[in-house]
Every structure is written in structure tokens, then in C-alpha cells.
Amino acid sequence: MKLQYYLSAVGAFFIWGIFSLVLKPLSHYPAMDILLYRIGFACIVVILISALFRRKITGENIRYLRVLPSREKRYLTVNIIASALMLAMNWFFFIYVMNNVSVNATSLAYLICPILTTVLARVFLGERLNGGQWAAVGISMFSCFLLSYGHFFDMIFSVVIALSYAVYLVLQKRTADFDKFFILTIHVTLCAILLLPLLYLMPQGVMYGDDFYVYVFLIAVVFTVIPLFLNTYALKGLESSLVGILLYLNPIISFLIAVFYFKEAINGVQGFAYALILVAVVLFNVAYLKGRRARPLEV
């Protein structure tokens, strides 16, 4: 395992963990408007970067794509379309559930996601887990049960959000031969196209303050393009199950910010459940590194 892949995954989930710091100032704006402007800005940014600063790499990837055997080309096409669909579905349902169900359901989704990613990686990618890693998954499942107790309806929506991103993570393991930013550009562009019909749901004639555009542009670049790239880059050198478990850093950091920065109240069960999740993250990583002890860590 190369250290840069590990740090990329940690960096991506740390950035998403502090997302609330820039999202809170936009709380008085409609969530759907934030989503659509976020995707629009992100799409423009990745296309401009690819065209202006990564022209050579983009050209090389396009040429490589053209010479692929027909079978591989068809598989890659299906993979890219499926990835974009999963990303669009994840973003759409995240906003829908936050607006129409509960914030708790969206938080719970990113606690369930690592478990689903680990299971999918085991089933479809053949990634093996040792006893310590399975124990960490079991602790995570118990923690999610504690947080979802009495909120069965929320759990259903949480699973939909979590499953869409878990599938997206697993699909990225199949595009290792391509530049990750090139693949990300295609995903974000397709995602923007898929969500274009939602523009009709936006209210007409609404005036946005300058703070809206500044914060949404910041969200599009710092909290969308950069972590997605770090996430997909990490999957070049890490197993999907490990990246999935590291995803727990996101809700843990969000939880700490909510408690210590925004001074939100928590109960004993929530505190205990998040403490168990932190234990599960540490246990999974220690077990993972011990399982690879025979292979030296590359730096």
C-alpha cells in the first residue's frame, strides 16, 4: 500500500467531514438550488481544468480509449454510465431526504455506507477480510442499529443513499488504467446532464446574494471536485473495503463539529454509538495493516 493513496482517502473524508462549516451559512437557501448550482459549477471547473491544464493527459486518455478492444470499451462505457447514475442518484436523494424526511436519515446513510461498501467489495471484487476487520464491521453494524433504533422509515432512505455511493466506490476499482481526473470529468459531466431536468423545479425570479455564489462555488471546488478526485485516486492503491471504512471519518468529524463548534445537544446513546464507530475505524485499519505486514509499506 502506498502512503499517498491512504492520505488521499483520509484527506477526502476529512474535507467532507467539515462540509457543515460552509453549508450552514446557506441554510436559508433552498437545498435543491444549492445542489444544482454545485453540480453546474463543478462541471464547468473540471472541464476547464481538463481542457486548459491537462490537455495532454486528456488527449492520451482519449487515444487510449479509442484503441481499446470492443469488449473492454463496452464494459468501460457501462461502468462510466453506471458510475454517473450512482453519483447523480446519491446527490439527488441526499437533498430529497434532507428536505422531506430528516437530517438524521442523511447522517445515518454515511454510517451505513462503509458497511455496504465492505460487503460489496467482498462479493464483487473478491476482497478478503481478516477476523479483526470483520469484528470492526460487526461493531459498525451495532452502532448503526443504536442510531437507527426507533427510526425504521429513516433507515430505508438511508440505505438508498448509502447503497448508491457504495456502488460508486466499488465501480471505481474497474477504471484503474485511466487517469482518475479524466474519469472524474466524465462522471461529473454526465451527472450534470442527468440532473438537468431538475432545473424546471427551481423557482423563477429568485434573487441570490453574492454569498450564495461564493459559498456554492467553494462547495463545488473544495467540497466536490477535490475530495471526489482524492477518493477515486485512493482507489488506485487501496482496497474498496478500506476506503469504505475510512469513510467513517466523515460522520465522526461532522459529529464533533456539531457538538463542539455548533454546540448541538446529543444524548448518551449517540455519544456511545459514535465512540464505537471510532473504535471500529481504528480496529479495521490496525487489522488491515497487520494483514499486510509481510508486504512493506511503500512511501
C-alpha positions in Angstrom: 0.0 0.0 0.0 1.4 3.4 -1.0 1.1 6.1 1.6 -0.1 8.7 -0.8 -3.3 6.6 -1.5 -4.0 6.3 2.2 -3.5 10.0 2.8 -5.7 10.8 -0.3 -8.6 8.8 1.2 -8.1 10.4 4.6 -7.9 13.9 3.1 -11.1 13.3 1.0 -13.2 12.3 4.0 -11.7 15.0 6.3 -12.8 17.6 3.7 -16.3 16.1 3.6 -16.3 16.0 7.4 -16.0 19.8 7.7 -18.7 20.4 5.0 -21.1 21.8 7.5 -18.8 24.8 8.1 -19.7 26.2 4.6 -23.2 24.6 4.3 -24.5 26.3 7.5 -24.3 29.9 6.0 -26.5 28.7 3.2 -29.2 27.2 5.4 -31.7 29.9 4.3 -31.4 28.9 0.6 -33.4 26.0 -1.0 -31.3 22.8 -0.9 -32.3 21.9 -4.5 -30.9 25.2 -5.7 -27.6 24.6 -3.8 -27.4 21.1 -5.4 -27.9 22.3 -9.0 -25.5 25.2 -8.8 -23.0 23.0 -7.1 -23.1 20.5 -9.9 -23.1 23.2 -12.6 -20.0 24.9 -11.1 -18.3 21.6 -10.6 -18.9 20.6 -14.2 -17.5 23.8 -15.6 -14.4 23.6 -13.3 -13.5 20.0 -14.3 -14.0 20.7 -18.0 -11.9 23.8 -17.9 -9.1 22.1 -15.9 -9.1 19.2 -18.4 -9.1 21.4 -21.4 -6.6 24.1 -20.3 -4.2 22.5 -17.8 -4.5 18.7 -18.6 -4.8 18.8 -22.3 -2.0 16.3 -23.0 -3.2 13.8 -20.4 -6.8 14.2 -21.6 -5.7 13.6 -25.2 -3.7 10.5 -24.2 -6.7 9.0 -22.3 -9.0 9.7 -25.3 -6.5 7.9 -27.6 -6.1 5.0 -25.3 -9.9 4.7 -25.1 -10.2 4.6 -28.9 -7.7 1.7 -29.2 -9.3 -0.5 -26.5 -10.8 -3.8 -27.7 -14.6 -3.6 -28.4 -15.4 -5.7 -25.4 -13.4 -3.6 -22.9 -14.8 -0.4 -24.5 -18.3 -1.6 -24.0 -17.6 -2.6 -20.4 -16.0 0.8 -19.7 -18.9 2.6 -21.2 -21.3 0.7 -19.0 -19.1 1.4 -16.0 -18.9 5.1 -16.6 -22.7 5.5 -17.2 -23.4 3.4 -14.1 -21.0 5.5 -12.0 -22.6 8.7 -13.2 -26.0 7.4 -12.4 -25.0 6.3 -8.9 -23.4 9.7 -8.2 -26.5 11.6 -9.5 -28.8 9.3 -7.5 -26.7 9.8 -4.4 -26.7 13.6 -4.7 -30.4 13.8 -5.6 -31.7 11.5 -2.8 -29.4 13.2 -0.3 -31.0 16.5 -0.9 -34.5 15.0 -1.2 -34.2 13.1 2.1 -32.7 16.2 3.9 -35.6 18.3 2.7 -38.5 15.9 3.0 -37.6 13.1 5.5 -35.0 14.1 8.1 -31.4 15.3 8.6 -30.9 12.2 10.7 -31.5 9.9 7.8 -28.8 11.6 5.7 -26.3 11.3 8.6 -27.2 7.7 9.1 -26.6 7.0 5.4 -22.9 7.7 5.6 -22.7 5.4 8.7 -24.3 2.6 6.7 -22.3 3.2 3.5 -18.9 1.8 4.8 -20.6 -1.5 5.8 -22.3 -1.8 2.4 -19.0 -0.9 0.6 -17.2 -3.6 2.5 -19.8 -6.3 1.7 -20.0 -5.3 -2.0 -16.2 -5.3 -2.2 -16.1 -8.8 -0.7 -18.8 -10.1 -3.0 -18.0 -8.5 -6.4 -14.2 -7.7 -6.1 -13.2 -10.7 -4.0 -11.5 -8.6 -1.4 -10.8 -10.7 1.7 -11.2 -9.5 5.3 -9.4 -11.0 8.3 -11.0 -11.6 11.7 -10.2 -8.1 13.0 -11.7 -6.4 10.0 -14.9 -8.5 10.3 -15.1 -7.6 14.0 -14.8 -3.9 13.0 -17.7 -4.3 10.6 -19.8 -6.0 13.3 -19.1 -3.1 15.7 -20.1 -0.7 13.0 -23.4 -2.5 12.3 -24.2 -2.5 16.0 -23.5 1.3 16.2 -25.8 1.9 13.2 -28.5 -0.1 14.9 -28.3 2.0 18.0 -28.6 5.2 16.0 -31.5 3.9 13.8 -33.5 2.4 16.7 -37.0 3.8 16.5 -36.4 5.4 13.1 -37.1 2.5 10.7 -38.5 4.8 8.0 -35.4 6.8 8.1 -33.3 3.7 7.8 -34.9 2.8 4.4 -34.0 6.1 2.9 -30.5 5.9 4.5 -29.9 2.6 2.8 -30.8 4.0 -0.6 -28.3 6.9 -0.2 -25.6 4.7 1.2 -26.0 2.0 -1.4 -25.7 4.4 -4.3 -22.4 5.7 -3.1 -21.1 2.3 -2.0 -21.8 1.0 -5.6 -20.0 4.1 -7.0 -16.9 3.3 -4.9 -16.8 -0.3 -6.0 -17.2 0.7 -9.7 -14.1 2.9 -9.5 -11.9 -0.1 -9.0 -12.6 -1.1 -12.6 -11.1 2.1 -14.1 -7.6 1.8 -12.8 -5.9 2.1 -16.2 -7.3 5.6 -16.8 -6.3 8.9 -15.3 -8.6 9.5 -12.4 -9.3 13.2 -13.2 -10.2 12.2 -16.7 -12.7 9.7 -15.4 -14.0 12.2 -12.8 -14.6 14.8 -15.5 -16.8 12.3 -17.5 -18.7 11.4 -14.3 -19.4 14.9 -13.2 -20.4 16.0 -16.8 -22.8 13.1 -17.2 -24.1 13.7 -13.7 -24.9 17.3 -14.6 -26.6 16.2 -17.8 -28.7 13.6 -15.9 -29.8 16.2 -13.3 -30.6 18.9 -15.9 -34.4 18.2 -15.8 -34.4 19.3 -12.2 -33.9 22.9 -13.4 -37.6 23.0 -14.0 -38.2 22.6 -10.3 -36.2 25.7 -9.4 -38.4 28.8 -8.6 -38.2 31.5 -11.2 -37.2 35.1 -10.5 -35.4 34.3 -7.2 -32.6 36.7 -6.4 -29.4 35.2 -4.8 -27.0 37.2 -2.7 -23.3 37.3 -3.5 -22.7 35.0 -0.5 -24.7 32.2 -2.3 -22.5 32.2 -5.3 -19.2 32.4 -3.3 -20.2 29.6 -1.0 -21.6 27.3 -3.7 -18.5 27.8 -5.9 -16.4 26.9 -2.8 -18.5 23.8 -2.3 -18.2 22.8 -5.9 -14.4 23.0 -6.0 -13.2 22.3 -2.4 -16.0 20.0 -1.3 -16.9 18.3 -4.5 -14.2 18.2 -7.2 -11.1 17.9 -4.8 -12.5 15.1 -2.5 -14.0 13.1 -5.4 -10.7 13.2 -7.1 -8.8 12.2 -3.9 -11.3 9.5 -3.3 -11.0 7.9 -6.8 -7.2 8.4 -6.7 -7.1 6.5 -3.4 -8.9 3.5 -5.0 -6.0 3.1 -7.4 -3.9 1.7 -4.5 -6.3 0.8 -1.7 -9.0 -1.9 -1.4 -12.6 -0.7 -1.7 -13.3 -2.1 1.8 -10.6 0.0 3.4 -11.7 3.2 1.6 -15.2 2.4 2.7 -14.3 2.1 6.3 -12.2 5.3 6.2 -15.5 7.0 5.1 -16.5 6.8 8.8 -14.1 9.7 9.3 -16.7 11.9 7.6 -19.6 11.5 10.0 -17.2 11.4 13.0 -15.7 14.8 12.1 -19.2 16.1 11.3 -20.4 14.9 14.7 -17.5 16.5 16.6 -18.1 19.9 14.8 -21.8 19.7 15.5 -21.1 19.1 19.2 -18.1 21.3 19.9 -18.5 24.1 17.3 -22.2 24.4 16.7 -23.0 23.3 20.3 -25.7 20.9 19.3 -27.1 18.7 22.1 -26.5 14.9 22.0 -27.8 12.1 24.1 -25.8 9.3 25.7 -26.8 6.7 23.1 -25.5 8.9 20.2 -22.2 9.6 22.0 -21.7 5.9 22.8 -22.5 4.9 19.2 -20.1 7.4 17.6 -17.4 6.2 20.1 -17.9 2.7 18.9 -17.6 3.8 15.3 -14.3 5.4 16.1 -13.1 2.2 17.7 -14.3 0.3 14.6 -12.3 2.6 12.3 -9.1 2.1 14.4 -9.6 -1.7 14.7 -10.2 -2.1 10.9 -7.1 -0.2 10.0 -4.9 -1.9 12.5 -6.2 -5.3 11.3 -5.7 -4.3 7.7 -2.1 -3.2 8.3 -1.3 -6.3 10.3 -2.7 -8.4 7.5 -0.2 -6.8 5.1 2.7 -7.0 7.4 4.6 -9.3 5.0 4.5 -6.6 2.4 6.4 -3.4 3.4 4.6 -0.1 3.3 5.6 2.0 0.3 6.2 5.7 0.5 
